[in-house]
Amino acid sequence: MKKSTSYTMRDVARLAGVSVTTVSSVVNRKGGIRPKLAQRVEDAIATLDYHPNEVARSLKVNRTFTLGVVVPDVSNFFFNTILQVVEAKARRRGYSVLLCDSHEDPMEERDLLRTLISRRVDGILLASAQSDLTESHLARRRPPIVCFDREPAGFKGRVVVIDNVLASYEATRHLIELGHQRIAAISGPETTVTGSGRVEGFRKALQEAGMPIPEGYIRPGGFTLEGGYRAAVEILRLSNPPTAIFATNNRMSLGLMRALKDLGLACPQDVSVCGFDDFDWSELFTPRLTMIVQPTFQIGELATEMLLQVIKAPDHHLEAGAESRVVLQAELRVGESTVPPAGCSDHSRSNSIPPRPRSSDATEHAA
């Protein structure tokens, strides 16, 4: 008896009583086959335990039907959600996904990109740990690369990002409007576009309100829980600690909340907290956190679709036009973790807060 690995499409076609072309259409999910006929093919495939020879298929069509995805932290809830979206969309289109974690290390990221290219993936989705991709040929080489979440300087290809400066501006403005005069921030790596952009938005809002940033009020947390915890402890032990803290990603928000608990401080009675990036179980937090919420599902969908379109018609998409850069807006979702500071009345707040700029002015400031 033949081993299952030696069966071919011709064997499946013979058992199902159909043509090899029909078997190929079913295997490759091309559609257009009558349901009863397709079921006969599926039954024959199951009986023979037939598995298509993907290597032979790749050689024939010059594709591996594989996408590479490089993220800086696979344990981050934000990237986890995007990966779920990417994998589901890719699978529906007949692609598998190779996941790589750069651990926020530019050198490791470059090694991973070389590995994916040597594996002949059809395209790469990249959330870069590098602030500058001067190798502009990455945008035009084979395979195509689409950047998401982060847009490194020097990259001329397609990107899907949010306006990080404006998002942080809005978060900080929310704290200012509550009456907070002492506002600190836990920042991500300023070598990344997200890290520097979110700090820029924080600074712009305070500068616009005429509020100084005391020494030690911006502390690096490295986008990690441990870093967020360490930065929060340092901030809260200052001689004149803040009444509100803005943590610029979700893991640092968790570190901040743990630090408050360990130091015996209550949120929001002692310190108001605003975070960045939502996650599924944030609703279970007490108090419910005020967060900047990114359109995570939309980012994953658009980036994957953009990449698949380039793979399908590389010549048509050779030149990156205006439509190749998509900038989405995040949403400030106010919870219970941000309140006016103790002793701040509505009257004193209304007299001390400068008027909010028009939307167009705020956007211009944050661009």
C-alpha positions, 0 to 999 in steps of 0.5 A: 500500500502506498504511503499517504505522502506519495498520493498525488492530485491524480489519485484524488481525482481518480477516487473522486471521479473528477478531473485533476483541474477540479481537484486543483480548484478545490485545493486552492479554494478557487471556487466555482465548483458545485458543492456536491462535487467539492464534497466528493473531492474533500472526502477523497482527500480525507480518505487518502490523507492527501497533502498538497506539495507546497514546495512544488507549488511554490516553485511552479508559481514562484510564491511561497504563500507565506507572510513574515511579521516582525514585531518588537514585543510579541507579549504586548497585548496590542501586537497580540491583537494585531497578529490575530487579525493578520493571521485570520485575514492571511489564512482566508487568502491562502497564506500562512504567517511566520512570526518574528519577535525583535525584542525592541533590538534593531540589530536583531530586527535586521537579522530577522529581516534577512532570514525572512527574505532568505526564506522567500516570504512573499511579503513582510509586515514590520513594526520596526524597532529602528527609528531610521530605515535609511535603506530605502530600497527596502520599499521596492525590493522583493519581497515588499514590506509594509510598516505598521504602528511605526513609521521609521524615517527613511522608509519610502514604502507603505505604512499604516499608523496612528497620529501618536503626537495628537493622541498624546496631546489629547490625553495630556490635555484631558488631565490639564482640563481636570485641573492637574498642574503637576503631570508626569509621563512614563515614556517609551524608547525615544529611538522609536517613532512611537516613543518620541511621538508620544513624548512630543504630544505630551510636551506640546500640550503642557507647553501650550498650557504654559505649564513647565515640566519639572526635572524627573517628570518624564521617565523612560519605561522601555515599553515594559511592565518592569520599566513602567514600575521602576519609572513610576516608583522614581516619579512618585518618590520625588520631593514634589510628586505629580498628581497625574501620570500618563503612561504611554503604553499598556504594559507601562500602565500595568507597571504604574498601577502595581507601583501605586499599590506597592507604595500604598497610594490610591488611584485616582484619589492620590494620583490620576492615571491615563494609559495608552492602548486598550486590552481585553480585560482592562474593563476589569480594572478598579478603577476603570482606566482612562485610556488612549484606544488605538483602532487595533483591528483596523490597523491589522486589516489595512496593513495586511490588505495593503501587503496582499495587494502589492503581492498580487500586482507588484508592477501596479504598486511599484511607485508608492503614491499618496494612498500608500500612507494611512494615518488613523486616529486614536480615541480618548476613552475616559474612565474612572482613573482620572479625576480633578486633583484634591482641593481643585474646585470647578471654579478654580479649574475654569479660571486657570485652564487656557481655552482649548484650541480649535481641532484644526489648530490642535492637529497643526500643533501635533502634526 
